[in-house]
């Protein structure tokens, strides 16, 4: 942890830590082992003075005390001894304000971290139980010697594992961009298709028609984390959509880029929120009404990833607003566009060959 | 010795061991299929196919606007995250569980969650729910939790004890509680699947509407039709 002022953090009897300040260090005359121990033993909460007449501010925190020593106050008695080069001159109000703000920021960051951890545990446990129960279903199908059913169920296991992988990548990326320094050629359409397959079972459970349209053989150059963006879009679309709706994923090419969009009926996004929802910790007002839990991290991570690809990301609301259970809903299309780095020639020729064979077969049949 | 006037009232202690003697007549698998379990979860209930193999029956409800929706179920499994938006969204599903236990105390509610043990939702759910199960818990543990829920639900003694406490908590006159207990015990001992005598006693009882609703929810339970098949 970095502190602006030198401080001593106590966590109990004889358990304390001295941390130098970034704004000014505590000079050796005021930071001998004996002095630090003495500061740490200060029982007075508020202002006190050391032997040399420098002021010490002591306040309490969750598990102990927070002590800022060696201060030359502008609005209180001056130190008895002048220390060359030590010019820590502040008012009482400045120091008290700094510590109050510091602890408020610490509390906020703890709340945010707790929220993110809660969301992570929830997602991981959800995927873990999804894999577990799908595997049990496979076991059951095998016991009944129903191979076709077993193979179908295995797809669910693989899909859940793929979702787990994306969730882990997301976690990794949100903590360290450097982890993904390796640049690859990414077949955009295939990756989108893979994510779509992951969500088939989730969509079915809400009777949502999830379909992928369009075509692209383009490649994009960047770290192998593009799945996270599509994953976030599709996951949100299914999560926020009412039952019995349709979610459309469209992949299309422009002159020098590939565009992926996910369109669904979702909580209406207000004009002022169109950009804001891509900021860390921000969620749409209506989205919160539908799903109170959420960290507001997903779209911000998606934007960071698209930045790495030098692309663009956004959302467009369209159509009429309709009321679903007291919440305004509207058709929303989340999209990203990333520059093309080449073409997946192998896949293109494979698909063209397959299509030509199918055409021939059709001609023969007719 | 009780005063003579009180002696004519039947006590719940008379049916304390009722279920123990009765249970041998039921096979575990038969019981599982007889009590439908409500699941409140924003997502599909993944263990459903596996639990159905064990004989359990479920109805999935995504989220509920009013707890009346679960009035016909004796056992409720409730997710904690992203449900309860129509109640107290700060504690999610725990707010639904709290409402169920306040209005239908004799129902058995299982908090079923992927949330962290120390999340506000989990902490609140532990206060209200009869059991707390993690989403990724093993199937055998899940089965034994549900069997326990069925055992509780089939026990007319346990159900009355909880209902009676609910009535006492609402400051219902103890004389009315004694009358209701008498009617309930008589209905059970006479193997009345519709608890007609108990239902009549509720109607004539001088108790507030909320207390009546609690007693009526007990009378509406399907377990008596399982215990006393015609």
Interface residues (C-beta under 8 A of the other chain):
Chain A: X117 X118 X121 X122 X123 X124 X125 X126 X128 X129 X130 X132 X133 X134 X136 X137 X140 X201 X202 X204 X205 X206 X243 X289 X290 X291 X292 X293 X325
Chain B: X42 X43 X44 X46 X47 X49 X50 X53 X62 X65 X81 X82 X85 X89 X90 X92 X113 X114 X115 X116 X119 X134 X135 X136 X137 X138 X139
